[in-house]
């Protein structure tokens, strides 16, 4: 139990993610999280606006059940299977964020400067969450997959489009982290 | 019963996502700064074990749970959209530090502001559907 409650090292976590992917494969399905966003749009009536959202909803229902499980797993993992210990982050990153005005760096899973309820008092706080989410949703569908579908499933199956998409993930992520984020904080 | 399988697979992922800290904005920020091996180790070992599993499934023609052959659909050979869409995705990932799987996971941890991110990701998906035909693929 002690081992479960500690943070899991990469060499346990990575192979377990592969187990999730392979289990869904064995169940005759696939590991792809962002396609649920398309399904949810279709359920919300997006099929009236674009053919992109016209497909058999029933065929995607299994993946929404996966999402329900992910939310439940997040709840269990966070509230029942974890000590509330700070993250063991790189000291350089901690110091850099502190210099930018972040406090309690690594004390919680996410920084309150980005996700705390107080950010909802500022237009900047809303803008970061809205723009970031929009780019993830738009980009995932444009690329044909996200970290699960392209990086894990696609690269495991040696797919060239997935390699190109992952290169894109890093181009975007590096531009954000090195050039845009420093303008924001 | 089938739904239980999918629910358990999802639960396992949600638990791993929290326990490995891949749901943490800090871990994604650290990855893009190349200041920690953690995320590279997770993604790299997931791909290595995943590739071995897929290779074994193909080599031994392993059937799925219902006895049907397992078919691995090739990703469409769309290189422009993979690169351009991937870059757009990366900009968002680098900003909010969460890709779709961790977004759902964070709801479970009770970080409610992620709901704004998810709502906006749905909007982004919707807008892609509207303009998809006009974009290079």
Interface residues (C-beta under 8 A of the other chain):
Chain A: X4 X7 X8 X9 X10 X11 X12 X13 X14 X15 X16 X17 X18 X19 X20 X21 X22 X23 X24 X25 X26 X27 X28 X29 X30 X33 X34 X36 X37 X38 X40 X41 X44 X46 X49 X50 X52 X53 X62 X63 X65 X66 X67 X68 X69 X70 X71 X72 X73 X74 X75 X76 X77 X78 X79 X81 X82 X87 X89 X90 X92 X93 X96 X97 X105 X106 X109 X110 X111 X114 X115 X116 X117 X119 X120 X126 X128 X129 X130 X131 X132 X133 X134 X135 X136 X137 X138 X139 X140 X141 X142 X143 X144 X145 X146 X147 X148 X150 X151 X152 X153 X154 X155 X156 X157 X158 X159 X160 X161 X162 X164 X165 X166 X167 X168 X169 X170 X171 X172 X173 X174 X175 X176 X177 X178 X180 X181
Chain B: X2 X3 X5 X6 X7 X8 X9 X10 X11 X12 X13 X14 X15 X16 X17 X18 X19 X20 X21 X22 X23 X24 X25 X26 X27 X28 X29 X30 X31 X32 X33 X35 X36 X37 X38 X39 X40 X41 X42 X43 X44 X45 X46 X47 X48 X49 X50 X51 X53 X54 X57 X62 X64 X65 X66 X68 X70 X72 X73 X74 X75 X76 X77 X78 X79 X81 X82 X83 X84 X85 X86 X87 X88 X89 X90 X91 X92 X93 X94 X95 X96 X97 X98 X99 X100 X101 X103 X104 X105 X106 X107 X108 X109 X110 X111 X112 X113 X114 X116 X117 X118 X119 X120 X121 X122 X123 X124 X125 X126 X127 X128 X129 X130 X132 X135
